[in-house]
């Protein structure tokens, strides 16, 4: 069989040349760089035999019809936007590999159902600080308030859409309905170390973790660094440090639970003044919502006790919450079968990072395939997936698609007029021979 990976890598390298920053990879939503990337990918979709269009929020969609023109579709894809100074695999790998898979399917003949490859326009949410814009609109769940969000230059999302050639009033037309989407499969680098640790090229995703983002505030009393005795201090920063260590200890105690304090601020911020206030962020994630909620309750109690003992005021504010999204058992079984068919052990693991599948799950069953990435590094120029691992992931994705199409073919055969008539005759004979 011809190898997929070399051409996929060539295409990823070509996309990596499209950037707003020399020597880096930066493609943000509704920018000239995104337009150039979409044009390049649209050409590849066309070469593969897909009919290409762009929807009202800028999602790039390539479609090949099944036996029922206009019928529901199996959707494969990922996103084409990046963070600033990104790697070349996060997002685009899933889109480019999907194109190769559809091309391989079409060489075998027309599929029984439609297939769509989607390059979502704004998964990362870097420019407007609102993630999953493309996939939320695709699933019909984009909050209209998002159109009023501002970028760093003060441009609203709606204004940026108009400048890009899109009509903000047409955003609702991007929405798809459950009867239009049969399922969604996404190939993505793991962005974590588990596959590398286990020596495996691919993994089976069980769920996309839910997340809680909070701001915690401790209030004490500012004072002179040289005159206030240590026993008399109400040092908000020292209290925050103890809280952060308590958070770390709580999250280390459970598998797949992660807590991150990524930002901290001490006020008044003078070198010779005891901090009277400290604020810090908390990002708490787990693939099970009950696990996350239990950890959050424990963290809240632990921090309150620390504050009470240190004579500090305590406040906690929830800034963002997203529920965990389990992958569909039926779709996941197809991924597992494809992994086994390729001769790999099956490692099931959750995704700690968010993905477009979180939004698409509102209208369709989802599944994900992870590809090993070196060191678990992502959102970084050092992000890397080897050709053998890309090959393995693409073949598992193709096997999943083929398994899905075969299942639909069997389902169609069982409900065809001929088989339905045979079943009815059999049922009539059974009923005729039964006792009243």
N, C-alpha and C positions, 0 to 999 in steps of 0.2 A: 504494500500500500504506500502511496505517496505520503510524505510527511507534511503535516500542517504547519508545524512550528516555524520553519525558516521564513515562510511568507508572512506569517503573523508577526514575527519579530521585525521584519522589514517594514511592515505597515506601522507598527508601533514606533519604530525609529522615525518614520516619515512624519507621524503626528507629533512626535517630540520636537520637531523643528519648528512647529507652529507655536509661538510663545510671545507674550507681551514683554518679556524680559530677556535680553541677550544672555546666553549661557545658563539659562534656567528654563523650566517648563511651567508656564503660568497661563492658563486659559480660563477666564472667568465668564460668567453668564452674560449674554447679550453684549459681547465685545466683538471687534473685528476678528480676533483670533478664533473665537468660537465659530464664527461664520466660515472662516477658511477651513477649519477642521471638519465642520459639517459638510462642506462642499467636497472635500477629499473623501470622506467616508461615504457620502452619497454616490460618488463615482464607483467605489468598490461594491456597494450594494447593487447598483445597476449592472455591473459586470457579472455579478452572481445570479442575475435573473430576477431581482426584486424590483417592484414598482415603488418609487420613492416619493415621499411627501414630508412636509414639515407641518406640525400642528400649531395650534394657536399660542402655545407658550414656547415653541422652539424645539420641541422634541423631534428628533429625526427618526422617521418610521419607514422601513422597507418591508414590503408585503409580497408574498406569493400566494395566489389563491389555491384553495383546495377544490374538491369536486363540486362544492356548493358555493358559487361566486357570492362574495359578500358575507359568507358565513363566519362563525366564531373562529378565533385564531389561538394557536399556541404562541406565546410571546417569549422571546429570548433577548437578553440584552444586559446593559449596564449604563454607565454614564460617560459622557465625553468631556465634561468640565473637570478642572483640577483645583487643588489648593495652590497657594503661591509657592514657587520653588519646589514643585512636586516631582514625583517619580513618573515613569512612563507606563506603568502597569495598572495602577489603581483606577478602575473604570474602563479605560479603552480596551484592555485585554478582553473583557467580557463582550464588548461590542464586536471587535475584530474577529474573535474566535467564533462568535455566533454567525457571522457572515460566512466563514469557511464551512461551518456545519451545514448551513442551508444549501450552500453550493454543492456539498457532497450529497445531500438528500435529493436534490433536483437531478443529479446525474443518474439516480436510480428510477426517476419517473416522477410524475406529479404526486404531491402528498395528498392523503385523503382529506385533510383539513388544512385551512390556511395557516401559514406561519408568518409571524412578524418579527423582525429584528428592530429593537428600539435603542437608540442612543439618547438617553435622557439628558435634558439640557442643563439641569442645575441640581445635582445631588449634594455637592459640598456646601453650598450656601455661603461662599466666601464674600461675594460682592455685597449682597443684601442681608446677610446674617439671618437667612431663613432657609433651612435645609430642605431637600427633597421637593423643591418647587415643581420641577418637571413631572415627577412621578405622582405627586399629590394632585396636580391638575389632571393627569392621565386617569387617576382613580376617582376624580370628581370631588376631591376633598380639600382643594386649595382654598384657604380662608381669603375672602375678598379683601380683608384688611392688609394682606401681604402686598397688594398693589401700591400701598401707601408707604411701604418701608423705604428707607433712604440708603444710598451708598455713601462712601466717604466724601464724595464731592457734592452731596446734597441732592442727587438726582433720584427721583422716585422710581420704583420698579415699573410703574405704568409709563412714565416718560421714557425710560430706557427701552421698553418694548416698542413704543412708537418709533423711536429713533432707529431701532433694529429692523423695522418694517412689519411689526406685529401690531395687532389691534387689541388693546386690553379688554375691550368690551366683548371680544370673541373668545376669551379664556374658557367660558363654560363649554364651548364646542370641542375642547380637547378631551373632555370627560368621556371615558368608556364605561360601559355597563357590564354587570356580571354575565349577561347572556352573549356578550361579544368576546369575552376572554375565557379560554378553556383552562389556561394555566400559565405560570410564569417561571422560567428557569434562568438563573444568573450564575455565570462563572466569574470568580473574583479571587485575587490573591488573598491569602489568609490574614495578612496584617498582624500576625502573631507568631509565636515560636513553636506551637505544638507539633505541626507536621514535620518541621525540621528536627525537633527533639526525638520524634518517633521514626525518623528516616523514611518518611512517606511522601510521595509527590502530590497526592490529592487527599481531600477529606470530605466527609459528608456533614453538611450543616444541619443541625437539629432545630435551632431557633436563633432569632436575632434579639439580642438582649434589650430589655427595657432600661430606661435611664431616668434618674432624678438629678436635677441640677439645683443646688441651693446656695444661698449666701448666709453665712453664720457670722453674727456680730457679738463681740464681747466688749463690755464697757466697764472701765475701771476709773482710775483717777490719775491724771497727769501730775508729775511732780519732779523736783530737781534730782538729777541723777546722783548728786553728791551728798545730799542732806537728808533724804528719806531713808530710814533704816530698812533693811531687807524684810524684817518681820512686819513692817507697817505698810508695805506696798500693796497696791491693787493694780498689778501690772497686767494689762489686757493682752499684751503680746505673749508673755510667759504662759498665760492661761490658754491662749490659742495654740501655742506649741504643744501643750499637754493634750488638748483636744485632738490635734492632728495625729499625735501618736496613738491616741485611743481609737481613732478611726482606722488607722493602719492595722492595729492589732485585731480589731473586729473583722476587718475584711480579709485578713490573712487566714482566718479560721475556717473559711468555707470555700470549697471549689467553685470556680466560675464567678464568684462575687468579687468585684473590684471597686475600690474607692480611690479617688484622686483629688488632691488639693493642688490646684494648678495656679492659684493666684492668692496673694495675701497682701494686706495693706495695714500699716501701723501708723497711728496718728497720735500726736502731731507730727511725728517723723523727724524729730531733732535728735542729734547724736547724744545730747546731754539731758534729755528729758525722758522720764518713764512714760511708756506708751499708755495713754488713757483710753484708747479704743483700738481694736483690731478687727478686721473683717477678712474672711477667707471664703473661697469657693469650695464646693464639694460636688464632684461628679460621681454618682453611685450607679453601678450597672450590674445586672444579673439577667440570665436567661429565663428566670422564673420570677414573676411579679411578687408572689408571696415571700420569696427569699429576700427580694430587694426591700419590700415594705417592712419585714421583720428587722433587717439590718438597720434601716432608717430609724425605726423606733428605738432600737438599742443605742444608736449613735446619739440621738436626741437626748435620751436619758443620761448617758455617760457625760455628755457635754454640759448638761444642766447641773449635774453633781459637781463637776469640776468648777463651774462658775460659782456655785453656792459655797464651796469650800474656800475659794479664793476671794470671796466677797465681790464678785463681778456680776454685772447685768448680762443677760443672755437674750439673744433674739435669733430666730431662724426663719428664712423666707424661701419658699419654693419658687424657683424661676422657670423651671421647665420640667415636664414629665411626659415620658413616652412609654406606653405599655410594651412588654415583650411580645414578639410575634413568633409563634411556633411555625415551623415549616410543616407543610401538609403531609400526612403519613403516606398517602398514595403516591404523590409526586416524589417524596423522599425514597420510597421503595424502588422507584425507577432509577434514581441516582445510585442507590446501593447496588442494584443489579448490574448497572453499567460499570461500577467500580470493580465488582467481582469478575465480570466478563473480561475486563482488561488485565486481570491477574494481580490486583492490588489488595492488600488487607484493608478492611473498612475501619477508619477512625471517625467516630461521630463526635462532633464538637460544636459548641455554640459560637456565634459571632458576637464579639464584644463591641464591634463597630456597627454603626447604622448603615443600611443599604436601601436602595430603591424598593426592594421587595417589601419593606415595612409598609410602604404606602399601597403598593399593588395588592397586598394581601387583603385589603378591604373589598376587592372585587373578584379575586381569583385565588385558587390554591397556588402556593409558591414552593420552590425548592432552590437550594443553592449548592454549588460545588466550589470548594476551596482548592487553590493551587498553592503549593509551598513557596514561600518567599524567603530569601536569605536573611537570616538574623531576625525575622519577623518585622523588618523595617518597612515602613510605608510613610507617605506624606513627606518624602525625603528624596533627594537626588540619588541616594544609595539604594533605593528600592530596586529589587532584582528578582526575576524568576528565570530559571535556566530553560534552554530549549527542550531538554527531555521532560521537564515538568510542565511546560506549556503544552507539549505534545500530549502528555498523559491527561491533562485537564481537558483539552479540546476533544480527545477521543471519548472521555467519560461524558462530556456534554453531548457529543454526537450520539453516543449510545443511549443517553437519556431521551433525546429527541426521537430516535428510532423506536425506543420502547414505548413512548407515548403514542406515536403514530400507529404502531402495531396494535396497541390496545384499542385505539379508536377504530381501526379497521375491523377488529374482531367484534366490537360493539355494533358497528354498522351492519356487519353480516348477520348478527343475531336478531337485528330489528328490521331486516329487509322484508319486503312483502312476501317473498317466497318462504323465508324461515318463519315469519309470523303466521302465514297460512298453515304451514305444517304443524306449528305449535297449536294452533286453534283446532285443527282436525284431531290431533292427539288428545287434546283436552276434551273434545266432544265425545271421543270414544271412551275415555276414562269415565266421564260422567254418565254415559249411557249404560255402562256396566256396573255402576254403583247402586247400592241399596237406597231406597227413599228415606 
